[in-house]
Amino acid sequence: MAKKPATAAATTLTVEQIGSPIRREGSQRETLVGLKLNKLHRTSTLADTPSVRGMIAKVKHLVRVVSDDKNAAQ
């Protein structure tokens, strides 16, 4: 039986909050908390998944993607 190939290296995104959630919808505030951000200039490193990408798209005016790293085990 053939062996399965090794899984692809997990990619991560580093996101920084650049905007305040003051006077924004509650769902946008909750999205920032879900991204582990709640104060200006905080950064968070998250797995690059479709759900995280969707959360970033929802608050794209409040966050900035600092880096789009690929964690390769070399």
C-alpha positions in Angstrom: 0.0 0.0 0.0 1.3 3.4 -0.9 2.1 5.9 1.8 0.3 9.2 2.0 2.4 12.2 1.1 3.4 14.5 4.0 0.9 17.2 4.7 1.5 20.6 3.2 3.3 23.1 5.5 0.8 25.1 7.5 0.7 28.8 6.5 0.1 31.6 8.9 -1.0 35.2 8.7 0.1 38.0 11.0 -2.5 40.6 11.4 -2.3 44.0 13.1 -5.2 46.2 14.2 -4.9 49.7 12.8 -8.4 51.0 13.4 -10.6 51.5 16.4 -13.8 49.6 16.8 -15.5 52.6 18.4 -18.7 53.5 16.6 -18.7 50.2 14.6 -21.2 47.5 14.5 -21.1 45.0 17.4 -20.4 42.2 14.9 -17.2 43.9 13.8 -16.1 44.3 17.4 -16.8 40.6 18.0 -14.8 39.7 14.8 -11.8 41.6 16.2 -12.0 39.6 19.4 -12.2 36.5 17.3 -9.0 37.5 15.6 -7.4 37.9 19.0 -7.2 41.7 18.5 -8.8 44.3 20.8 -6.4 47.2 21.1 -4.7 49.4 18.5 -1.3 48.1 17.1 -1.7 44.6 18.6 -0.6 41.8 16.3 -1.9 38.3 16.1 -0.6 35.2 14.3 -3.3 33.0 13.0 -3.7 29.9 10.8 -4.4 30.8 7.1 -7.9 29.2 6.8 -10.9 30.3 4.8 -12.7 31.3 8.0 -9.9 33.6 9.1 -9.7 35.1 5.6 -13.4 35.8 5.8 -13.0 37.5 9.2 -10.2 39.6 7.9 -12.3 40.6 4.9 -15.2 41.7 7.3 -13.0 44.1 9.1 -10.5 45.0 6.4 -10.8 48.7 7.2 -9.6 48.0 10.8 -6.8 45.5 10.2 -3.7 45.1 8.1 -2.0 41.8 7.1 1.6 42.3 8.2 3.0 39.0 6.8 1.8 36.0 4.9 4.3 33.4 6.1 4.8 29.8 5.2 6.1 27.8 8.1 8.2 25.2 6.3 10.0 22.6 8.4 13.3 22.8 6.7 
